Amino acid sequence: MENQNLADCYVSEEHGFILQDPLDKLPDYYKPWMDIAEHLTVLIETKKLRDAVHQMPELDIQQLKGHRQKRLARTVLSHMVMAYVWQNGENGGVKVLPRVLAVPYHQISLALGLPLIMIHADLVLANWKKKDPLGPLTIENLSTIVSLPGGDSLQGFVLVTLLVEVAAIPAARAVIQAVKSVESDDKQTLLLALQNLKRSMNKMNEALHLIYDYVDSDVFYSTIRLFLSGWKDNPNMSEGLIYEGVSDKPLHLSGGSAAQSTTYHAFDELLGIQHRPESSDFLLKMRHYMPPAHMGFIKWVQEAPKLPDYVLKCEDPALLSIFNQCISALTELRSFHIRIVSKYVTTAGIRARMKKNQGVNQDQQERGTGGSHVMTFLKSVRDTCQEGTLRQSIPGDH
């Protein structure tokens, strides 16, 4: 995979998996969509979003030119779909998505090879703009293009997640470099690539810590989380969702999840992490909730010669040491993710139920927005990550 092929994957050494300079305007033909998108939060909060959707004309996607216009249209419609479904709260979901929204959403999703629900690529990777175009990629200089309820905490959640992906840009470069170094048996370049990988993972961890400053756990639990929820393994929408004009049968689709970030999958494949079957099944399903080109990138890493085998074969203490430091850095990232979920989902959930006087069932485990039993899943993924540590066999040590 040479650099020009990376561009085909919308993976760049400058931008990683983030969409470069997303557009924030569509051609005039799509004004009915943009008008709703610009007032989405108010329409949801006043319970007028569904009415606004019913009054939209049915637009086709023929006027959209180029990848970035298509991604913006997809981001706008994805937010509208989540808003339509969840406008009336978790018990007020709908059974049918109206044709006026379902048909163009299906067309644009088909064109981009994406599922019929909002994913990490819509909420985060293509949903940002700089306030000052010449300024830096910092949280103070960023805002979302389309927003959902949750105020500053929603902005914070999306933008902190984006900054984690920004911190991962050198890691994407390092993964490419590492794969090519193993293929060309270039130990020195591999050593540098793994040092850069570890540094980048540590920066991702630092970026993730910003969540405490910018996202209120009660707002996340009671407001934001709902709009990221899907209609698969969700008791509030056990029948799924019919997309009028697209499918007569209800579709069951998972909501947004950190497991839809290509970055972590690329790390796992490079470092040879072997997840347990149940976790692995969920992670593999989540790959279908990514842009196909990003999934192609993971496959490229997966099909390359195995890095752990190469490191062991080299019998180079420096290489072994930096490989294991990368495993530790990834394990630490995953441990911190567990601490975040504990604060923002488990503990916030207990508080919310106590406020409603529902009592707390200790056995009740929160589901993530992707539909997984979130704590069991995250701990399993963290533990298998740790098990990726390599031990150099010493001659005569049998």
C-alpha positions in Angstrom: 0.0 0.0 0.0 1.9 3.0 -1.3 0.9 6.6 -0.2 -1.5 7.1 -3.2 -3.4 4.0 -2.0 -3.6 5.4 1.4 -5.4 8.4 0.0 -7.9 6.0 -1.6 -8.5 4.8 2.0 -9.1 8.3 3.3 -6.2 7.5 5.6 -3.5 10.1 5.3 -0.1 10.5 7.0 -1.2 14.1 7.8 -4.7 13.4 9.0 -4.9 9.7 10.0 -8.6 8.6 9.9 -10.1 12.1 10.3 -11.8 13.6 7.3 -9.6 16.4 6.1 -11.2 19.9 6.2 -14.9 18.8 6.3 -17.3 21.0 4.4 -20.0 22.7 6.5 -22.3 23.8 3.7 -24.2 21.8 1.0 -25.5 23.1 -2.4 -28.7 25.2 -2.2 -30.8 22.3 -3.3 -30.2 20.8 0.1 -31.4 23.9 2.1 -34.3 21.9 3.6 -31.8 19.5 5.2 -29.4 22.2 6.3 -32.2 24.3 7.9 -33.1 21.4 10.1 -29.5 20.5 10.9 -28.8 24.1 12.0 -31.7 24.1 14.4 -31.6 20.4 15.4 -31.2 20.8 19.1 -34.0 23.3 19.5 -36.3 21.2 17.3 -35.6 18.1 19.5 -36.0 20.0 22.8 -39.3 21.6 21.6 -40.5 18.2 20.2 -40.9 19.7 16.8 -38.2 17.7 14.9 -40.5 15.0 13.6 -43.0 17.6 12.3 -40.1 19.4 10.5 -39.0 16.1 8.9 -42.5 15.3 7.7 -42.6 18.7 6.0 -39.3 18.2 4.1 -39.4 17.5 0.4 -37.9 14.2 -0.7 -34.5 15.1 -2.1 -32.2 12.9 -4.1 -28.4 12.8 -3.8 -27.6 13.4 -7.5 -26.5 17.0 -6.8 -23.8 15.9 -4.3 -20.4 16.2 -5.8 -17.2 14.6 -4.4 -16.5 12.7 -1.2 -16.7 15.6 1.3 -20.1 16.8 0.1 -21.3 13.2 0.5 -19.8 12.9 3.9 -21.5 16.2 5.1 -24.9 15.0 3.7 -24.4 11.7 5.5 -23.5 13.5 8.8 -26.5 15.8 8.5 -28.9 12.9 7.8 -27.4 10.6 10.4 -28.0 13.2 13.1 -31.5 13.8 11.8 -32.2 10.0 12.0 -31.1 9.8 15.6 -33.1 12.9 16.4 -36.2 11.6 14.7 -36.0 8.2 16.5 -35.2 9.6 20.0 -37.0 13.0 20.1 -39.5 11.8 22.7 -37.0 10.0 25.0 -36.0 6.4 25.5 -39.6 5.1 25.7 -40.8 7.2 22.8 -38.9 5.6 20.0 -40.7 5.1 16.6 -41.2 2.0 14.6 -40.9 3.6 11.1 -38.5 6.1 9.7 -40.5 8.2 7.1 -39.6 7.8 3.4 -38.6 11.5 3.1 -35.6 10.8 5.4 -35.1 7.0 4.9 -34.8 7.0 1.1 -32.1 9.7 0.7 -30.3 8.3 3.8 -30.3 4.9 2.1 -28.9 6.4 -1.2 -26.1 8.3 0.5 -25.2 5.4 2.8 -25.1 3.1 -0.2 -22.8 5.5 -2.1 -20.4 5.6 0.9 -20.8 2.0 1.9 -22.0 2.8 5.4 -24.8 1.3 7.6 -28.1 3.0 8.0 -27.3 4.6 11.4 -25.0 7.2 12.8 -21.5 6.0 13.4 -18.2 7.3 14.9 -17.2 8.6 11.4 -20.4 10.8 11.2 -20.4 12.0 14.8 -16.7 12.7 15.1 -14.4 12.2 12.1 -16.5 14.3 9.7 -18.2 16.6 12.2 -15.7 19.3 13.0 -14.7 22.8 11.9 -12.1 25.3 13.1 -13.5 28.6 14.5 -10.3 30.3 13.2 -9.4 28.5 10.0 -5.7 29.3 10.5 -5.7 28.4 14.1 -4.6 25.1 15.7 -6.6 21.8 16.3 -7.3 22.6 19.9 -10.7 22.2 21.7 -10.9 26.0 22.1 -10.6 26.5 18.3 -13.0 23.7 17.3 -16.8 23.2 17.1 -19.1 20.6 15.7 -20.9 21.1 12.4 -24.1 19.4 13.5 -25.1 19.1 17.2 -27.4 17.1 19.4 -28.9 17.9 22.8 -26.4 18.1 25.7 -25.0 21.6 25.3 -21.3 22.1 26.2 -21.0 18.5 27.3 -22.1 17.2 23.9 -19.6 19.5 22.2 -17.0 18.4 24.7 -17.7 14.7 24.1 -17.4 14.9 20.3 -14.4 17.2 20.3 -12.4 15.3 23.0 -13.1 12.2 21.0 -11.8 14.0 17.9 -8.7 15.1 19.7 -8.0 11.5 20.7 -8.1 10.8 16.9 -5.8 13.8 16.3 -3.3 12.4 18.8 -3.5 9.1 16.9 -2.3 10.6 13.6 1.4 9.9 14.3 0.3 6.4 15.3 -1.4 5.8 12.0 1.9 6.8 10.3 3.8 4.5 12.7 1.6 1.5 11.9 2.2 2.0 8.2 6.0 2.4 8.8 6.1 -0.7 11.1 4.3 -2.9 8.6 6.7 -1.8 5.8 9.8 -2.2 8.0 8.8 -5.8 8.9 8.3 -6.5 5.2 11.7 -5.1 4.2 13.5 -6.5 7.3 14.5 -3.0 8.5 15.0 -3.3 12.2 16.2 0.3 12.7 13.2 1.9 11.1 10.9 -0.5 13.0 12.4 0.6 16.3 11.7 4.2 15.4 8.2 3.4 14.3 7.4 1.6 17.6 8.8 4.5 19.6 6.5 6.9 17.7 3.6 4.5 18.2 4.1 4.4 22.0 4.5 8.2 22.1 1.3 8.7 20.1 -0.6 6.3 22.4 0.5 8.3 25.4 -0.7 11.5 23.7 -4.1 9.8 23.0 -4.3 9.0 26.7 -3.6 12.6 27.6 -6.3 13.8 25.2 -8.8 11.3 26.6 -8.2 12.8 30.1 -9.8 16.1 28.8 -13.2 14.4 29.0 -13.2 15.1 32.8 -12.9 18.8 32.1 -15.4 19.1 29.2 -18.2 16.5 29.8 -20.5 16.3 32.7 -21.3 12.7 33.6 -25.0 13.2 34.4 -25.6 15.1 31.2 -23.8 12.3 29.3 -25.8 9.6 30.9 -29.2 11.2 30.8 -29.1 13.1 27.6 -26.2 12.4 25.2 -26.2 8.7 25.5 -29.7 8.2 24.2 -29.0 9.9 20.9 -26.0 7.6 20.3 -28.2 4.5 21.0 -29.1 2.1 18.2 -31.9 -0.4 17.6 -30.0 -3.7 18.1 -29.9 -5.4 21.5 -31.8 -2.4 22.8 -34.9 -3.3 24.9 -36.4 0.1 24.1 -36.5 -0.7 20.4 -36.6 -4.5 20.5 -38.5 -4.7 17.2 -35.9 -2.6 15.3 -36.7 0.1 12.8 -38.5 0.0 9.4 -37.0 2.3 6.8 -40.0 3.3 4.7 -39.3 3.0 1.0 -36.1 1.0 1.7 -37.0 -2.1 3.6 -40.4 -3.6 4.7 -38.6 -5.6 7.4 -37.3 -3.8 10.4 -33.5 -3.4 10.6 -31.5 -4.0 13.8 -28.4 -1.7 13.9 -25.9 -1.0 16.7 -25.5 2.5 18.0 -22.2 4.5 18.2 -19.3 2.9 20.0 -15.6 3.6 20.6 -15.1 0.2 19.0 -16.0 1.9 15.6 -12.7 3.8 15.8 -10.3 2.3 13.2 -7.3 3.3 15.2 -7.7 0.7 18.0 -8.4 -2.1 15.5 -5.2 -1.2 13.6 -3.2 -1.3 16.9 -4.7 -4.7 17.7 -3.8 -6.2 14.3 -0.3 -4.7 14.3 0.5 -5.9 17.9 -1.1 -9.3 17.4 -3.7 -9.0 20.2 -6.0 -12.0 20.3 -9.4 -11.1 21.8 -11.7 -13.7 23.4 -14.4 -15.0 21.1 -17.3 -12.9 22.5 -15.4 -9.6 22.5 -13.8 -10.5 19.1 -17.3 -11.1 17.6 -18.5 -7.6 18.7 -15.3 -5.9 17.5 -15.5 -7.6 14.1 -19.1 -6.5 13.7 -18.0 -3.0 14.5 -15.7 -3.0 11.5 -18.8 -2.9 9.3 -19.6 0.4 11.0 -16.6 2.1 9.5 -15.9 3.6 6.1 -15.1 0.6 3.9 -11.7 2.1 3.1 -10.8 2.2 6.8 -11.8 -1.4 7.1 -9.5 -2.0 4.1 -6.7 -0.4 6.0 -7.2 -2.8 9.0 -7.2 -5.7 6.5 -3.9 -4.5 5.0 -2.3 -4.5 8.5 -3.9 -7.9 9.3 -2.6 -9.5 6.2 1.0 -8.2 6.7 3.7 -10.4 8.2 3.1 -10.8 11.9 5.0 -8.2 14.0 5.2 -10.3 17.3 6.8 -13.2 15.3 9.3 -10.8 13.8 10.2 -9.3 17.1 10.8 -12.7 18.7 12.8 -13.9 15.7 15.1 -10.8 15.8 16.2 -11.6 19.4 16.9 -7.9 19.8 16.4 -6.7 23.5 15.7 -3.1 22.4 13.1 -4.2 19.9 11.4 -6.5 22.4 11.4 -3.8 25.0 9.8 -1.1 22.8 7.2 -3.7 21.6 6.2 -4.4 25.2 6.1 -0.7 26.0 3.5 -0.3 23.1 1.5 -3.2 24.7 1.6 -1.4 28.0 0.6 2.0 26.5 -2.4 0.3 24.7 -3.3 -1.5 27.9 -3.2 1.8 29.8 -5.5 3.4 27.2 -8.0 0.6 27.6 -7.8 0.8 31.4 -8.5 4.5 31.3 -11.5 3.8 29.0 -12.8 1.5 31.7 -12.5 4.3 34.3 -14.4 6.7 32.1 -17.2 4.2 31.5 -17.3 3.5 35.2 -17.8 7.3 35.9 -20.0 8.2 32.9 -22.2 5.1 32.6 -22.1 2.9 35.7 -22.0 5.5 38.5 -24.1 8.1 36.6 -26.6 5.3 35.9 -26.9 4.5 39.6 -27.4 8.2 40.4 -30.1 8.5 37.7 -32.0 5.4 39.0 -31.8 6.6 42.6 -33.2 10.0 41.6 -36.1 8.2 40.0 -36.3 6.0 43.1 -35.9 2.9 41.0 -33.5 1.3 43.4 -30.3 -0.2 42.2 -29.9 -3.8 41.1 -26.3 -4.7 41.6 -26.6 -7.4 38.9 -27.9 -5.0 36.3 -25.1 -4.2 33.9 -25.3 -1.2 31.7 -25.3 -1.7 28.0 -23.1 0.5 25.9 -24.6 2.5 23.1 -23.2 -0.2 20.7 -25.3 -2.8 22.6 -22.6 -4.6 24.4 -22.5 -5.4 28.1 -20.0 -2.6 28.5 -17.9 -3.4 31.5 -17.5 -7.1 30.8 -16.5 -6.3 27.2 -14.0 -3.5 28.1 -12.3 -5.6 30.9 -12.0 -8.6 28.5 -10.5 -6.4 25.8 -8.0 -4.8 28.3 -7.0 -8.2 29.7 -6.3 -9.8 26.3 -4.3 -6.7 25.4 -2.1 -7.2 28.4 -1.6 -10.9 27.4 0.1 -9.6 24.2 3.3 -9.0 26.1 6.2 -10.9 24.6 8.8 -12.8 26.6 12.1 -13.5 24.9 13.0 -17.1 25.3 16.6 -17.4 26.6 18.7 -20.2 25.1 18.5 -23.3 27.3 15.3 -22.0 28.9 12.9 -24.9 28.2 
